[in-house]
Amino acid sequence: MLLLPGEYVAEYEDFIQGWFSSLGPETFASASIVALIADAAWVLERLRRSSHGHQLLVLERELEKTHEFIQLVLTERAIRA
């Protein structure tokens, strides 16, 4: 599995090990299936995180358009001056 920037080998290995511990494959074939399932679950979790990050970005952009946000920025600038 190719890890993306911000993903950690130890975290991935723990994730995969959790699948193997939970399902306890006893043959090479079943271990291969568990590995495929675990990798697919990792990718799905990655997509969930990515989608969540995108949603936060959209919300932040909408927040920046509000009067309250503009007031906050102006107040911060006045304090720094």
C-alpha positions in Angstrom: 0.0 0.0 0.0 1.3 3.4 -0.9 1.0 5.8 2.0 0.3 9.5 1.3 1.9 12.4 2.9 0.5 12.7 6.5 0.0 9.0 6.8 2.3 7.0 9.0 3.7 3.5 8.6 3.2 2.6 12.2 -0.5 3.7 12.1 -1.0 1.7 8.9 0.6 -1.4 10.3 -1.5 -1.1 13.5 -4.6 -0.8 11.4 -3.7 -3.8 9.3 -2.8 -5.8 12.4 -6.2 -5.0 13.9 -7.9 -6.7 10.9 -5.6 -9.8 11.2 -6.2 -10.0 14.9 -10.0 -9.6 14.5 -10.4 -12.1 11.7 -7.6 -14.5 12.5 -6.9 -16.0 9.1 -5.5 -19.5 9.3 -4.5 -20.1 5.6 -2.6 -18.2 3.1 -5.7 -17.7 1.0 -7.7 -16.3 4.0 -4.7 -14.1 5.0 -4.6 -12.7 1.4 -8.3 -11.9 1.6 -7.9 -10.2 5.0 -5.0 -8.1 3.6 -7.2 -7.0 0.7 -10.1 -6.1 3.0 -7.8 -4.2 5.3 -6.2 -2.3 2.5 -9.7 -1.4 1.1 -10.8 -0.3 4.6 -7.7 1.9 4.8 -8.5 3.6 1.5 -12.1 4.1 2.6 -11.0 5.7 5.8 -8.6 7.9 3.8 -11.5 9.0 1.6 -13.6 9.8 4.6 -10.9 12.0 6.0 -10.4 13.7 2.7 -14.1 14.3 2.4 -14.3 15.7 5.9 -11.3 18.0 5.1 -13.1 19.2 2.0 -16.3 19.9 3.9 -14.3 21.9 6.5 -12.7 23.9 3.7 -16.1 24.7 2.2 -17.4 25.8 5.6 -14.4 28.0 6.3 -14.8 29.7 2.9 -18.4 30.4 3.6 -17.6 31.6 7.1 -15.1 34.1 5.7 -17.9 35.7 3.8 -19.9 36.5 7.0 -20.0 39.9 8.7 -18.9 38.4 12.0 -15.7 37.0 10.4 -14.9 40.3 8.8 -15.4 42.0 12.2 -13.1 39.4 13.8 -10.4 40.1 11.3 -10.7 43.8 11.7 -10.6 43.5 15.5 -7.5 41.3 15.3 -5.7 43.8 13.1 -6.6 46.7 15.4 -5.2 44.9 18.4 -1.9 44.1 16.6 -1.5 47.7 15.4 
